Amino acid sequence: MHNNNRFAIVITHGTQHKGVVELPWLEADYLIDKSDWIVLSKDGWRAVADGDPTIWDALERKLLLGFYVNQPQLIAVIGHPSDANEDEQVQQRQAEVRQIVQRIQSLGLPTGVMGIWTDEHGTLQDILEPAEASERELAELQLTH
């Protein structure tokens, strides 16, 4: 039996706002029927963005397993201003989304990877392009795989 459901892996960080976990636009705008969520703590989110080897290796294994089991059409990295109340903090959170997208793209999985920014209620605000990497950073990403 062939399953025509469109599947996504969603990576986000914890929040006290319930609305961030309810994203009706993901189904409506991106035609995603089902998703597997990875919700990181604030420290885990920053560690992934920074490329901490321990947490990054664990996330990489989970993504690879999730990819081969479910063959997702999309990996969505969703950031939100949960504890960012100043413009500088919001820019830092958005930079983290971009860094995580870049790291996931370095895995070379044959699926789309998007950086998404929502407000504190989970409403889509912006699509974030991945971070620009220097040649040295790209070489380091390639060496770790």
N, C-alpha and C positions, 0 to 999 in steps of 0.2 A: 504494500500500500504506500503510495507516495503522499507525503505531507507537504501541502502548499503554504503552510504558515510561514510568515516572515519573522525571523528571530533576531533579537539583539542582546548583546551583553552591555549592561549599563554599569558604569563605575562612577561612584559619587562619594561624598563624605557625609558623615553623620550630622544630623540637625535636630533641633527640638521642634521644628515646624513639620507637621504631618504632611502638608501639601507638597513638599518637594518629592515625596515618594509617589504621589499621584500625578502622573504626567499624561493627561489625555492627548496632548498635542503629539506625543511620540507615536501613538497609534494613528491619529488622524493625519498628521503632516508627513510622517515617514512610513506609514503603512506597516507598522510593527504589531504583530499579533501577540507575541509572547516575548518575555525577556527574563534573563538571569541577572540578578543584581549583586554587585559587590559594593558594600557600603563600608568605607574605610573610616577609621577614627581621624580626628584632626591631625594627630601625630603621624599616623600611617599615610595619610594623604600627602603630607609634606615630605615624608621619607620617600614615597614613590616619585614625587616631582623632583627630588634631589638625586634620585638614583641610588638610594641606599641599597647595597647589594643583598642584604637579607630579605627585606620586604619586597624589593623588585623581583628577586628570583622566585619568591612565593607567588607573586602576582603573575609573573610570566608563566609559571607552571599551570596556574588556574586558567589563564587565558588560552594557553595551548590545548589543555584538556577540554575546555568549553568549546573551543573552535572545532576540534575534531569530533566531539560528541554531537554538537548542535548545528554546526555550520552556519553561524550567524551571518546575516546580511549587513550588520552594522555593529560596531563597538562605539558606544556613546560615552564620552567622558563629560560628566555634567557637574559643573561647579556652581556654587551659589554663595551669597554673602552672609552665611549663617552667623558669623561672629565678626564680620568686617563692617565696621560702621563709619569708616572714613574712606575717602577716595583712594588714598594710598594703599589701604588694606584691600580694597576691591581690586585694584590693579595687580596686587601681589597674588590674590586668589586666581585672577584670570591668567596671569603668567604661569601659575602652577598647572592650570588646565592645559595650556599650550605645551608645557614641558612633558606632561603625561602623555598627551597625544603623540608628540614626537617620539617618545620612548616606545610606545606601542607600535607606531608605524615602523620603527627600526626592526621589529620582529619579522616584517615581510609577509604577514598573513594576507591571503587573498580576499580581503573584506574591507569595507569602508571604515574609517576611523574618524569620528567627528568630535570636536570640542564644542561644548554647548554651555552657555551661561544663562541661568534663570534668576528670577528674583527670589526673595525669601519665601514666596508662596508656591514656587515651582512653575511660574509662568515663563515661557520661552522669551528671552531678551535678545540674545545674540548668538551667532555662530562664530567661534573663535578659530582662527588659523593657527596651525602649530608654530611653535617657537622656531626662530631662525637659529640654526646651529652653526658653529664654526667648524672648519674642516677637522680640527683636533677633536671636538666633541663628537662628531660623526664617526671618526675613527675609533674613539673609545667605546661608543655604542656598539659598533660592529665587532670589536674585540671581545665584548662581554657575551656575545651570542655564539 
